[in-house]
């Protein structure tokens, strides 16, 4: 092969490679695939200031719940640098129930509803001028009313969950447009009374060292009576003797942390179905002069909790059995 051909072949290869490089580098970039849920801009339903909400109402098939945002004073304990405890009164913002009167409100749960409404966005518009709201469950919706400090109000109607799940139908009361909103927000908006009630059974936090007396009855048989004197627990029935402090303290500690796992029924009259007409275990106890009675009946369907009632008030709830492992043990 001549020297000319030897030089020509590499030159041709070089031209092909360079040309290919420019072709490849100048090709238009493929369009990036976009998630349609991310790509589509959500539609604003509300944009109001949460702290300007003065009252909040929920109307559903259970009836009306009406809450008011108020500032109350509560005791707060702080530990000073010298190790001593200082108690002072501080302001706290809470939701209180106007209707039903006396309802113990879970402030954080109600607050979360308002938080999720004040910047609520729709996933998409379903129908702009619907002729039949029944298909969306908006003929008999959950109605949420947010009353502002300036007298204005925002009213949201929430209907059924969509057939495929993940969304709820909703609309403003003042407009015909039907939207879908996310299930996270929707599930908060359709909560019921028991969901919005405080899980605390005591009006104030109590501790085991505040107990003054405990009486325990098991299967209609009194097991013991005990009282505190000189920082010691003393049995007063069936015998008069000093009790083992750690055993009584454990019982007091368990009673101090009683709380609702799940509300079952208010104003219950058929207590036998819960084992509370003639309860298996009954504690009568005194905490700083205040008397209490806790009744524990049958175990619930899970087998991990008791049906319970405090002070025979007719409200049945479940209480985890984990704090009451001593119930069938002898008291030493």
Short mmCIF file of the C-alpha atoms (twelve columns), coordinates in Angstrom:
data_MODEL
# 
_entry.id   MODEL 
# 
loop_
_atom_site.group_PDB 
_atom_site.id 
_atom_site.type_symbol 
_atom_site.label_atom_id 
_atom_site.label_alt_id 
_atom_site.label_comp_id 
_atom_site.label_asym_id 
_atom_site.label_seq_id 
_atom_site.Cartn_x 
_atom_site.Cartn_y 
_atom_site.Cartn_z 
_atom_site.pdbx_PDB_model_num 
ATOM 1   C CA . UNK A 1   0.000   0.000   0.000   1 
ATOM 2   C CA . UNK A 2   1.338   3.422   -0.947  1 
ATOM 3   C CA . UNK A 3   2.172   6.007   1.676   1 
ATOM 4   C CA . UNK A 4   -0.647  8.191   0.306   1 
ATOM 5   C CA . UNK A 5   -3.289  5.521   1.033   1 
ATOM 6   C CA . UNK A 6   -1.810  4.903   4.476   1 
ATOM 7   C CA . UNK A 7   -2.326  8.585   5.281   1 
ATOM 8   C CA . UNK A 8   -5.752  8.841   3.621   1 
ATOM 9   C CA . UNK A 9   -7.525  6.077   5.589   1 
ATOM 10  C CA . UNK A 10  -6.799  7.507   9.083   1 
ATOM 11  C CA . UNK A 11  -7.821  10.950  7.802   1 
ATOM 12  C CA . UNK A 12  -11.206 9.632   6.620   1 
ATOM 13  C CA . UNK A 13  -11.772 7.863   9.958   1 
ATOM 14  C CA . UNK A 14  -10.946 11.079  11.815  1 
ATOM 15  C CA . UNK A 15  -13.422 13.080  9.705   1 
ATOM 16  C CA . UNK A 16  -16.173 10.503  10.391  1 
ATOM 17  C CA . UNK A 17  -15.506 10.550  14.145  1 
ATOM 18  C CA . UNK A 18  -15.460 14.354  14.362  1 
ATOM 19  C CA . UNK A 19  -18.627 14.638  12.290  1 
ATOM 20  C CA . UNK A 20  -20.360 12.055  14.435  1 
ATOM 21  C CA . UNK A 21  -19.357 13.923  17.589  1 
ATOM 22  C CA . UNK A 22  -20.907 17.184  16.349  1 
ATOM 23  C CA . UNK A 23  -24.085 15.417  15.238  1 
ATOM 24  C CA . UNK A 24  -24.517 13.689  18.605  1 
ATOM 25  C CA . UNK A 25  -23.709 16.736  20.730  1 
ATOM 26  C CA . UNK A 26  -26.079 18.958  18.748  1 
ATOM 27  C CA . UNK A 27  -29.070 16.624  18.822  1 
ATOM 28  C CA . UNK A 28  -32.061 18.176  20.655  1 
ATOM 29  C CA . UNK A 29  -32.379 16.904  24.238  1 
ATOM 30  C CA . UNK A 30  -35.311 14.569  24.823  1 
ATOM 31  C CA . UNK A 31  -38.104 16.126  26.869  1 
ATOM 32  C CA . UNK A 32  -38.093 15.006  30.492  1 
ATOM 33  C CA . UNK A 33  -41.085 12.978  31.531  1 
ATOM 34  C CA . UNK A 34  -43.113 14.747  34.212  1 
ATOM 35  C CA . UNK A 35  -45.318 13.281  36.857  1 
ATOM 36  C CA . UNK A 36  -48.727 14.716  35.951  1 
ATOM 37  C CA . UNK A 37  -49.573 15.208  39.631  1 
ATOM 38  C CA . UNK A 38  -46.406 17.258  40.166  1 
ATOM 39  C CA . UNK A 39  -46.539 19.053  36.853  1 
ATOM 40  C CA . UNK A 40  -50.116 20.239  37.227  1 
ATOM 41  C CA . UNK A 41  -50.444 23.306  39.392  1 
ATOM 42  C CA . UNK A 42  -52.929 22.820  42.204  1 
ATOM 43  C CA . UNK A 43  -55.935 25.103  42.436  1 
ATOM 44  C CA . UNK A 44  -56.307 27.420  45.403  1 
ATOM 45  C CA . UNK A 45  -59.518 27.020  47.374  1 
ATOM 46  C CA . UNK A 46  -58.644 29.066  50.456  1 
ATOM 47  C CA . UNK A 47  -55.888 31.395  51.545  1 
ATOM 48  C CA . UNK A 48  -56.743 32.938  54.888  1 
ATOM 49  C CA . UNK A 49  -54.665 33.589  58.017  1 
ATOM 50  C CA . UNK A 50  -55.065 30.778  60.514  1 
ATOM 51  C CA . UNK A 51  -54.564 33.036  63.543  1 
ATOM 52  C CA . UNK A 52  -57.508 35.182  62.385  1 
ATOM 53  C CA . UNK A 53  -59.960 32.309  62.885  1 
ATOM 54  C CA . UNK A 54  -62.079 33.018  65.973  1 
ATOM 55  C CA . UNK A 55  -64.605 30.176  65.764  1 
ATOM 56  C CA . UNK A 56  -64.901 26.868  63.968  1 
ATOM 57  C CA . UNK A 57  -68.019 24.764  63.370  1 
ATOM 58  C CA . UNK A 58  -68.510 21.220  62.072  1 
ATOM 59  C CA . UNK A 59  -71.920 19.924  61.054  1 
ATOM 60  C CA . UNK A 60  -72.357 16.258  60.154  1 
ATOM 61  C CA . UNK A 61  -74.903 13.507  60.724  1 
ATOM 62  C CA . UNK A 62  -73.963 13.451  64.413  1 
ATOM 63  C CA . UNK A 63  -75.061 17.071  64.802  1 
ATOM 64  C CA . UNK A 64  -73.244 20.355  65.397  1 
ATOM 65  C CA . UNK A 65  -69.893 20.987  67.071  1 
ATOM 66  C CA . UNK A 66  -68.978 24.617  67.698  1 
ATOM 67  C CA . UNK A 67  -65.515 25.606  68.930  1 
ATOM 68  C CA . UNK A 68  -64.081 28.946  70.024  1 
ATOM 69  C CA . UNK A 69  -60.391 29.897  70.105  1 
ATOM 70  C CA . UNK A 70  -59.595 31.405  73.501  1 
ATOM 71  C CA . UNK A 71  -56.630 32.270  75.688  1 
ATOM 72  C CA . UNK A 72  -56.563 30.712  79.143  1 
ATOM 73  C CA . UNK A 73  -54.075 30.746  81.989  1 
ATOM 74  C CA . UNK A 74  -52.488 27.510  83.128  1 
ATOM 75  C CA . UNK A 75  -49.879 26.577  85.695  1 
ATOM 76  C CA . UNK A 76  -46.418 25.869  84.347  1 
ATOM 77  C CA . UNK A 77  -43.581 24.422  86.386  1 
ATOM 78  C CA . UNK A 78  -39.972 25.260  85.610  1 
ATOM 79  C CA . UNK A 79  -36.796 24.104  87.316  1 
ATOM 80  C CA . UNK A 80  -34.551 26.962  88.362  1 
ATOM 81  C CA . UNK A 81  -30.753 26.943  88.295  1 
ATOM 82  C CA . UNK A 82  -30.611 26.125  92.012  1 
ATOM 83  C CA . UNK A 83  -32.702 22.988  91.402  1 
ATOM 84  C CA . UNK A 84  -35.897 24.293  92.960  1 
ATOM 85  C CA . UNK A 85  -39.214 24.200  91.129  1 
ATOM 86  C CA . UNK A 86  -41.011 27.414  90.281  1 
ATOM 87  C CA . UNK A 87  -44.707 27.462  89.422  1 
ATOM 88  C CA . UNK A 88  -46.143 30.365  87.474  1 
ATOM 89  C CA . UNK A 89  -49.237 31.147  85.421  1 
ATOM 90  C CA . UNK A 90  -48.782 31.378  81.653  1 
ATOM 91  C CA . UNK A 91  -51.117 32.086  78.729  1 
ATOM 92  C CA . UNK A 92  -52.125 29.236  76.456  1 
ATOM 93  C CA . UNK A 93  -54.326 29.323  73.357  1 
ATOM 94  C CA . UNK A 94  -56.863 26.499  73.211  1 
ATOM 95  C CA . UNK A 95  -60.038 25.481  71.433  1 
ATOM 96  C CA . UNK A 96  -63.053 25.228  73.734  1 
ATOM 97  C CA . UNK A 97  -66.418 23.703  72.882  1 
ATOM 98  C CA . UNK A 98  -69.475 25.932  72.901  1 
ATOM 99  C CA . UNK A 99  -71.555 23.046  71.517  1 
ATOM 100 C CA . UNK A 100 -71.794 20.414  72.858  1 
ATOM 101 C CA . UNK A 101 -71.349 22.080  76.220  1 
ATOM 102 C CA . UNK A 102 -68.767 20.430  78.444  1 
ATOM 103 C CA . UNK A 103 -67.015 18.531  75.645  1 
ATOM 104 C CA . UNK A 104 -63.331 18.019  76.473  1 
ATOM 105 C CA . UNK A 105 -61.555 19.121  73.311  1 
ATOM 106 C CA . UNK A 106 -58.316 17.828  71.846  1 
ATOM 107 C CA . UNK A 107 -56.950 21.262  70.918  1 
ATOM 108 C CA . UNK A 108 -54.186 19.988  68.642  1 
ATOM 109 C CA . UNK A 109 -56.631 17.906  66.573  1 
ATOM 110 C CA . UNK A 110 -59.015 20.825  66.029  1 
ATOM 111 C CA . UNK A 111 -56.060 23.101  65.316  1 
ATOM 112 C CA . UNK A 112 -54.845 20.704  62.617  1 
ATOM 113 C CA . UNK A 113 -58.180 20.971  60.824  1 
ATOM 114 C CA . UNK A 114 -57.888 24.761  60.692  1 
ATOM 115 C CA . UNK A 115 -54.237 24.536  59.609  1 
ATOM 116 C CA . UNK A 116 -55.172 22.274  56.706  1 
ATOM 117 C CA . UNK A 117 -58.025 24.538  55.614  1 
ATOM 118 C CA . UNK A 118 -56.387 27.953  55.632  1 
ATOM 119 C CA . UNK A 119 -54.228 27.224  52.562  1 
ATOM 120 C CA . UNK A 120 -56.365 24.448  51.083  1 
ATOM 121 C CA . UNK A 121 -55.712 23.567  47.455  1 
ATOM 122 C CA . UNK A 122 -57.702 21.334  45.120  1 
ATOM 123 C CA . UNK A 123 -56.162 18.530  43.117  1 
ATOM 124 C CA . UNK A 124 -58.428 19.280  40.168  1 
ATOM 125 C CA . UNK A 125 -61.812 20.618  39.093  1 
ATOM 126 C CA . UNK A 126 -64.347 17.822  38.611  1 
ATOM 127 C CA . UNK A 127 -67.386 19.779  37.461  1 
ATOM 128 C CA . UNK A 128 -67.947 23.520  37.186  1 
ATOM 129 C CA . UNK A 129 -71.729 23.599  37.297  1 
ATOM 130 C CA . UNK A 130 -73.007 20.237  38.536  1 
ATOM 131 C CA . UNK A 131 -76.680 19.368  38.202  1 
ATOM 132 C CA . UNK A 132 -76.568 16.546  40.756  1 
ATOM 133 C CA . UNK A 133 -74.498 16.904  43.928  1 
ATOM 134 C CA . UNK A 134 -75.734 13.557  45.190  1 
ATOM 135 C CA . UNK A 135 -73.175 11.631  43.121  1 
ATOM 136 C CA . UNK A 136 -70.406 13.403  45.044  1 
ATOM 137 C CA . UNK A 137 -71.998 13.062  48.484  1 
ATOM 138 C CA . UNK A 138 -72.369 16.842  48.540  1 
ATOM 139 C CA . UNK A 139 -76.136 16.825  48.951  1 
ATOM 140 C CA . UNK A 140 -75.579 15.839  52.602  1 
ATOM 141 C CA . UNK A 141 -71.971 16.894  53.232  1 
ATOM 142 C CA . UNK A 142 -69.806 17.539  56.222  1 
ATOM 143 C CA . UNK A 143 -70.007 21.306  56.608  1 
ATOM 144 C CA . UNK A 144 -67.020 23.222  57.991  1 
ATOM 145 C CA . UNK A 145 -67.428 26.898  58.859  1 
ATOM 146 C CA . UNK A 146 -64.446 29.084  59.713  1 
ATOM 147 C CA . UNK A 147 -65.549 32.350  61.336  1 
ATOM 148 C CA . UNK A 148 -62.962 35.109  61.192  1 
ATOM 149 C CA . UNK A 149 -62.295 37.877  63.710  1 
ATOM 150 C CA . UNK A 150 -63.527 40.495  61.217  1 
ATOM 151 C CA . UNK A 151 -66.940 38.819  60.938  1 
ATOM 152 C CA . UNK A 152 -66.395 37.141  57.563  1 
ATOM 153 C CA . UNK A 153 -66.563 33.393  57.184  1 
ATOM 154 C CA . UNK A 154 -65.454 30.579  54.893  1 
ATOM 155 C CA . UNK A 155 -67.707 27.549  54.450  1 
ATOM 156 C CA . UNK A 156 -66.364 24.287  53.013  1 
ATOM 157 C CA . UNK A 157 -68.505 21.282  52.098  1 
ATOM 158 C CA . UNK A 158 -66.849 17.852  52.024  1 
ATOM 159 C CA . UNK A 159 -68.534 14.866  50.401  1 
ATOM 160 C CA . UNK A 160 -67.613 11.263  49.656  1 
ATOM 161 C CA . UNK A 161 -64.224 9.743   49.059  1 
ATOM 162 C CA . UNK A 162 -63.636 9.204   45.347  1 
ATOM 163 C CA . UNK A 163 -64.273 5.657   44.026  1 
ATOM 164 C CA . UNK A 164 -60.561 5.086   43.408  1 
ATOM 165 C CA . UNK A 165 -59.573 6.456   46.820  1 
ATOM 166 C CA . UNK A 166 -56.899 9.014   47.600  1 
ATOM 167 C CA . UNK A 167 -59.231 12.021  47.270  1 
ATOM 168 C CA . UNK A 168 -62.453 13.540  48.558  1 
ATOM 169 C CA . UNK A 169 -65.038 15.631  46.732  1 
ATOM 170 C CA . UNK A 170 -65.392 19.163  48.096  1 
ATOM 171 C CA . UNK A 171 -66.783 22.575  47.228  1 
ATOM 172 C CA . UNK A 172 -67.213 26.024  48.674  1 
ATOM 173 C CA . UNK A 173 -70.768 26.604  49.851  1 
ATOM 174 C CA . UNK A 174 -70.858 29.902  47.947  1 
ATOM 175 C CA . UNK A 175 -69.722 28.456  44.589  1 
ATOM 176 C CA . UNK A 176 -71.003 25.620  42.368  1 
ATOM 177 C CA . UNK A 177 -67.594 24.188  41.388  1 
ATOM 178 C CA . UNK A 178 -66.830 20.663  42.626  1 
ATOM 179 C CA . UNK A 179 -63.181 19.836  43.312  1 
ATOM 180 C CA . UNK A 180 -61.186 16.926  44.600  1 
ATOM 181 C CA . UNK A 181 -58.924 17.457  47.591  1 
ATOM 182 C CA . UNK A 182 -56.258 15.134  48.960  1 
ATOM 183 C CA . UNK A 183 -57.260 12.324  51.298  1 
ATOM 184 C CA . UNK A 184 -54.878 13.661  53.979  1 
ATOM 185 C CA . UNK A 185 -56.907 16.853  54.252  1 
ATOM 186 C CA . UNK A 186 -60.215 15.129  53.567  1 
ATOM 187 C CA . UNK A 187 -59.830 12.640  56.399  1 
ATOM 188 C CA . UNK A 188 -59.124 15.467  58.831  1 
ATOM 189 C CA . UNK A 189 -62.208 17.366  57.689  1 
ATOM 190 C CA . UNK A 190 -64.594 14.417  58.147  1 
ATOM 191 C CA . UNK A 191 -63.491 13.548  61.685  1 
ATOM 192 C CA . UNK A 192 -66.246 12.863  64.174  1 
ATOM 193 C CA . UNK A 193 -66.858 13.896  67.766  1 
ATOM 194 C CA . UNK A 194 -64.847 11.081  69.353  1 
ATOM 195 C CA . UNK A 195 -61.894 11.999  67.112  1 
ATOM 196 C CA . UNK A 196 -61.944 15.567  68.436  1 
ATOM 197 C CA . UNK A 197 -62.293 14.690  72.111  1 
ATOM 198 C CA . UNK A 198 -59.330 14.780  74.463  1 
ATOM 199 C CA . UNK A 199 -57.902 11.387  75.356  1 
ATOM 200 C CA . UNK A 200 -57.140 12.647  78.875  1 
ATOM 201 C CA . UNK A 201 -59.557 11.352  81.501  1 
ATOM 202 C CA . UNK A 202 -58.341 13.708  84.219  1 
ATOM 203 C CA . UNK A 203 -58.826 17.468  84.130  1 
ATOM 204 C CA . UNK A 204 -55.226 17.944  85.260  1 
ATOM 205 C CA . UNK A 205 -52.133 15.776  85.137  1 
ATOM 206 C CA . UNK A 206 -51.682 13.688  88.270  1 
ATOM 207 C CA . UNK A 207 -48.710 11.727  89.564  1 
ATOM 208 C CA . UNK A 208 -48.339 8.656   91.777  1 
ATOM 209 C CA . UNK A 209 -47.007 10.656  94.715  1 
ATOM 210 C CA . UNK A 210 -50.257 12.666  94.864  1 
ATOM 211 C CA . UNK A 211 -52.342 9.608   95.800  1 
ATOM 212 C CA . UNK A 212 -53.748 9.482   99.321  1 
ATOM 213 C CA . UNK A 213 -55.793 6.267   99.299  1 
ATOM 214 C CA . UNK A 214 -56.546 3.262   97.076  1 
ATOM 215 C CA . UNK A 215 -59.158 0.526   97.370  1 
ATOM 216 C CA . UNK A 216 -59.183 -2.442  94.985  1 
ATOM 217 C CA . UNK A 217 -62.079 -4.845  94.337  1 
ATOM 218 C CA . UNK A 218 -61.649 -7.923  92.132  1 
ATOM 219 C CA . UNK A 219 -64.583 -10.076 91.015  1 
ATOM 220 C CA . UNK A 220 -66.823 -8.505  93.666  1 
ATOM 221 C CA . UNK A 221 -64.318 -9.336  96.401  1 
ATOM 222 C CA . UNK A 222 -62.446 -6.548  98.118  1 
ATOM 223 C CA . UNK A 223 -58.701 -7.156  97.852  1 
ATOM 224 C CA . UNK A 224 -57.382 -4.292  99.968  1 
ATOM 225 C CA . UNK A 225 -57.763 -0.782  101.299 1 
ATOM 226 C CA . UNK A 226 -54.622 1.308   101.656 1 
ATOM 227 C CA . UNK A 227 -53.738 4.854   102.649 1 
ATOM 228 C CA . UNK A 228 -50.630 7.011   102.695 1 
ATOM 229 C CA . UNK A 229 -49.207 8.279   105.964 1 
ATOM 230 C CA . UNK A 230 -45.758 9.711   106.640 1 
ATOM 231 C CA . UNK A 231 -44.734 8.924   103.043 1 
ATOM 232 C CA . UNK A 232 -45.538 5.240   103.541 1 
ATOM 233 C CA . UNK A 233 -48.358 3.082   102.238 1 
ATOM 234 C CA . UNK A 234 -50.384 1.329   104.957 1 
ATOM 235 C CA . UNK A 235 -52.927 -1.462  104.529 1 
ATOM 236 C CA . UNK A 236 -56.140 -0.818  106.477 1 
ATOM 237 C CA . UNK A 237 -57.972 -3.878  105.142 1 
ATOM 238 C CA . UNK A 238 -57.848 -6.916  105.406 1 
ATOM 239 C CA . UNK A 239 -55.189 -6.218  108.040 1 
ATOM 240 C CA . UNK A 240 -53.501 -3.181  109.526 1 
ATOM 241 C CA . UNK A 241 -49.899 -3.307  108.376 1 
ATOM 242 C CA . UNK A 242 -47.312 -1.458  106.358 1 
ATOM 243 C CA . UNK A 243 -47.578 -2.350  102.675 1 
ATOM 244 C CA . UNK A 244 -44.670 -2.815  100.325 1 
ATOM 245 C CA . UNK A 245 -44.233 0.688   99.012  1 
ATOM 246 C CA . UNK A 246 -43.121 -0.309  95.523  1 
ATOM 247 C CA . UNK A 247 -46.251 -2.424  94.967  1 
ATOM 248 C CA . UNK A 248 -48.702 0.316   95.934  1 
ATOM 249 C CA . UNK A 249 -46.657 2.916   94.086  1 
ATOM 250 C CA . UNK A 250 -46.877 0.783   90.924  1 
ATOM 251 C CA . UNK A 251 -50.666 0.645   91.236  1 
ATOM 252 C CA . UNK A 252 -50.865 4.398   91.858  1 
ATOM 253 C CA . UNK A 253 -48.613 5.024   88.876  1 
ATOM 254 C CA . UNK A 254 -50.844 2.896   86.634  1 
ATOM 255 C CA . UNK A 255 -53.948 4.756   87.769  1 
ATOM 256 C CA . UNK A 256 -52.254 8.119   87.230  1 
ATOM 257 C CA . UNK A 257 -51.672 7.426   83.518  1 
ATOM 258 C CA . UNK A 258 -55.136 6.106   82.638  1 
ATOM 259 C CA . UNK A 259 -56.125 7.527   79.268  1 
ATOM 260 C CA . UNK A 260 -58.466 6.780   76.402  1 
ATOM 261 C CA . UNK A 261 -57.189 4.459   73.711  1 
ATOM 262 C CA . UNK A 262 -60.509 4.660   71.878  1 
ATOM 263 C CA . UNK A 263 -63.897 6.087   72.753  1 
ATOM 264 C CA . UNK A 264 -66.680 3.513   72.395  1 
ATOM 265 C CA . UNK A 265 -69.948 5.057   73.569  1 
ATOM 266 C CA . UNK A 266 -71.331 8.041   75.460  1 
ATOM 267 C CA . UNK A 267 -74.294 7.831   77.834  1 
ATOM 268 C CA . UNK A 268 -74.118 4.054   77.647  1 
ATOM 269 C CA . UNK A 269 -77.066 2.230   79.213  1 
ATOM 270 C CA . UNK A 270 -76.386 -1.374  78.161  1 
ATOM 271 C CA . UNK A 271 -73.238 -1.767  80.223  1 
ATOM 272 C CA . UNK A 272 -73.416 -5.565  80.395  1 
ATOM 273 C CA . UNK A 273 -72.104 -5.896  76.828  1 
ATOM 274 C CA . UNK A 274 -68.863 -4.280  77.994  1 
ATOM 275 C CA . UNK A 275 -68.668 -6.170  81.284  1 
ATOM 276 C CA . UNK A 276 -69.221 -2.876  83.092  1 
ATOM 277 C CA . UNK A 277 -72.593 -3.578  84.673  1 
ATOM 278 C CA . UNK A 278 -70.772 -5.782  87.161  1 
ATOM 279 C CA . UNK A 279 -67.115 -4.946  86.425  1 
ATOM 280 C CA . UNK A 280 -64.323 -7.424  86.955  1 
ATOM 281 C CA . UNK A 281 -61.985 -4.871  88.521  1 
ATOM 282 C CA . UNK A 282 -62.810 -1.666  90.401  1 
ATOM 283 C CA . UNK A 283 -60.422 0.909   91.846  1 
ATOM 284 C CA . UNK A 284 -61.617 3.627   94.212  1 
ATOM 285 C CA . UNK A 285 -58.906 6.181   94.922  1 
ATOM 286 C CA . UNK A 286 -58.305 9.643   96.298  1 
ATOM 287 C CA . UNK A 287 -55.886 12.146  94.772  1 
ATOM 288 C CA . UNK A 288 -55.357 15.375  96.707  1 
ATOM 289 C CA . UNK A 289 -58.860 15.217  98.126  1 
ATOM 290 C CA . UNK A 290 -60.536 14.326  94.804  1 
ATOM 291 C CA . UNK A 291 -62.244 10.927  94.696  1 
ATOM 292 C CA . UNK A 292 -62.206 8.720   91.596  1 
ATOM 293 C CA . UNK A 293 -63.575 5.346   90.557  1 
ATOM 294 C CA . UNK A 294 -62.157 3.329   87.658  1 
ATOM 295 C CA . UNK A 295 -64.060 0.279   86.427  1 
ATOM 296 C CA . UNK A 296 -62.468 -2.268  84.087  1 
ATOM 297 C CA . UNK A 297 -64.747 -4.757  82.328  1 
ATOM 298 C CA . UNK A 298 -64.287 -7.209  79.467  1 
ATOM 299 C CA . UNK A 299 -61.401 -7.141  77.063  1 
ATOM 300 C CA . UNK A 300 -62.156 -5.624  73.666  1 
ATOM 301 C CA . UNK A 301 -61.956 -7.524  70.370  1 
ATOM 302 C CA . UNK A 302 -58.194 -6.997  70.135  1 
ATOM 303 C CA . UNK A 303 -57.708 -8.703  73.494  1 
ATOM 304 C CA . UNK A 304 -55.154 -6.036  74.420  1 
ATOM 305 C CA . UNK A 305 -57.416 -3.511  76.124  1 
ATOM 306 C CA . UNK A 306 -60.216 -3.361  78.672  1 
ATOM 307 C CA . UNK A 307 -63.537 -1.628  78.306  1 
ATOM 308 C CA . UNK A 308 -63.384 1.030   80.990  1 
ATOM 309 C CA . UNK A 309 -65.402 3.778   82.620  1 
ATOM 310 C CA . UNK A 310 -64.414 6.546   85.030  1 
ATOM 311 C CA . UNK A 311 -66.680 7.670   87.870  1 
ATOM 312 C CA . UNK A 312 -69.693 5.814   86.432  1 
ATOM 313 C CA . UNK A 313 -70.198 8.722   84.007  1 
ATOM 314 C CA . UNK A 314 -71.613 6.592   81.169  1 
ATOM 315 C CA . UNK A 315 -68.702 7.161   78.776  1 
ATOM 316 C CA . UNK A 316 -67.177 3.830   77.761  1 
ATOM 317 C CA . UNK A 317 -63.636 3.772   76.416  1 
ATOM 318 C CA . UNK A 318 -60.832 1.272   76.013  1 
ATOM 319 C CA . UNK A 319 -57.790 1.258   78.267  1 
ATOM 320 C CA . UNK A 320 -54.609 -0.601  77.333  1 
ATOM 321 C CA . UNK A 321 -53.955 -3.595  79.567  1 
ATOM 322 C CA . UNK A 322 -50.192 -2.986  79.470  1 
ATOM 323 C CA . UNK A 323 -50.319 -0.762  82.568  1 
ATOM 324 C CA . UNK A 324 -52.446 -3.243  84.543  1 
ATOM 325 C CA . UNK A 325 -50.473 -6.486  84.495  1 
ATOM 326 C CA . UNK A 326 -50.903 -6.859  88.278  1 
ATOM 327 C CA . UNK A 327 -54.690 -7.241  88.317  1 
ATOM 328 C CA . UNK A 328 -54.803 -10.965 89.106  1 
ATOM 329 C CA . UNK A 329 -51.692 -11.097 91.253  1 
ATOM 330 C CA . UNK A 330 -51.859 -11.328 95.052  1 
ATOM 331 C CA . UNK A 331 -51.124 -8.107  96.918  1 
ATOM 332 C CA . UNK A 332 -48.240 -8.494  99.327  1 
# 
